[in-house]
Every structure is written in structure tokens, then in C-alpha cells.
């Protein structure tokens, strides 16, 4: 992997771990879908809700913050993830 590619990947992870309008909207929709799946006793619908939820960005940000010892990224991603 080239150094430029590594920087691109790191920047993508940092951008995806930021809080934006899509994050609470998609997680709210995932919550509605999960509730429907629970009421209908449908594991497939609950798993579908997990796929809709946008939690991978903050989790990746926490991981990158730990690996790079980047306390700012770690703090922001952890707060973002905690608010999910």
C-alpha cells in the first residue's frame, strides 16, 4: 500500500466517524425497523436493522484513534459512538 493510499484511507475513516445529519436519521430509521422486527418476532428484520444502522464509522474511528494514538479522533469517535 502506498503512503498516499494510506493517507486516503485514514482521511476516509476520519470523515466517516464525524457526526452529521445522516447519522441520527439513519439510526432512527434503524430503530423503527428493529422495533417492527421485535413486534413481529422476525430475526431477519432485526438483522436488517443492524445493517441499516450507521455504527461502523464511529467504531472505525475509535480503532484508528487507538492505533495512531490520536486522542482527538478517539474522543470524537467515542462520543459519537456513545450517542448512537
C-alpha positions as CSV (number, residue, x, y, z in Angstrom):
1,X,0.0,0.0,0.0
2,X,1.4,3.4,-1.0
3,X,1.8,6.2,1.5
4,X,-0.8,8.3,-0.4
5,X,-3.3,5.4,-0.3
6,X,-2.7,5.1,3.5
7,X,-3.4,8.8,4.0
8,X,-6.6,8.5,1.9
9,X,-7.8,5.6,3.9
10,X,-7.1,7.4,7.2
11,X,-8.9,10.5,6.0
12,X,-11.9,8.5,4.9
13,X,-12.1,6.8,8.3
14,X,-11.9,10.3,10.0
15,X,-14.6,11.7,7.8
16,X,-16.9,8.7,8.3
17,X,-16.5,9.0,12.1
18,X,-17.8,12.6,12.1
19,X,-21.2,13.4,13.3
20,X,-23.6,14.6,10.5
21,X,-27.3,14.7,9.7
22,X,-27.4,11.3,8.2
23,X,-26.1,9.6,11.3
24,X,-29.1,10.2,13.6
25,X,-31.6,10.0,10.8
26,X,-30.4,6.5,9.7
27,X,-30.1,5.3,13.2
28,X,-33.6,6.5,14.0
29,X,-34.9,4.6,11.0
30,X,-32.9,1.5,12.0
31,X,-34.6,1.8,15.5
32,X,-38.0,1.8,13.9
33,X,-37.2,-1.2,11.7
34,X,-35.8,-3.1,14.8
35,X,-38.9,-2.4,16.8
36,X,-41.0,-3.7,14.0
37,X,-38.9,-6.8,13.8
38,X,-39.2,-7.3,17.6
39,X,-43.0,-6.9,17.5
40,X,-43.3,-9.3,14.6
41,X,-40.8,-11.7,16.1
42,X,-38.7,-11.6,13.0
43,X,-34.9,-12.1,13.4
44,X,-34.3,-11.3,9.7
45,X,-35.9,-7.8,10.2
46,X,-33.8,-7.2,13.3
47,X,-30.7,-8.1,11.4
48,X,-31.7,-5.8,8.6
49,X,-32.0,-3.0,11.1
50,X,-28.4,-3.7,12.2
51,X,-27.3,-3.3,8.6
52,X,-29.2,0.0,8.3
53,X,-27.6,1.4,11.4
54,X,-24.6,3.6,10.7
55,X,-22.3,2.4,13.5
56,X,-19.2,1.2,11.5
57,X,-17.9,4.8,11.0
58,X,-17.5,5.6,14.7
59,X,-16.2,2.2,15.5
60,X,-13.5,2.5,12.8
61,X,-12.7,6.0,14.2
62,X,-12.2,4.6,17.7
63,X,-9.9,1.9,16.3
64,X,-7.8,4.3,14.2
65,X,-7.6,6.7,17.1
66,X,-6.2,3.9,19.3
67,X,-3.8,2.7,16.7
68,X,-2.5,6.2,15.8
69,X,-2.6,7.5,19.5
70,X,-4.8,10.3,18.2
71,X,-6.7,11.4,21.3
72,X,-8.8,14.0,19.4
73,X,-10.1,11.4,16.9
74,X,-10.5,8.8,19.7
75,X,-12.6,11.2,21.9
76,X,-14.8,12.5,19.0
77,X,-15.4,9.0,17.6
78,X,-16.1,7.6,21.1
79,X,-18.6,10.4,21.9
80,X,-20.2,9.9,18.5
81,X,-20.4,6.1,19.0
82,X,-21.8,6.6,22.6
83,X,-24.5,8.8,21.4
84,X,-25.8,6.1,19.0
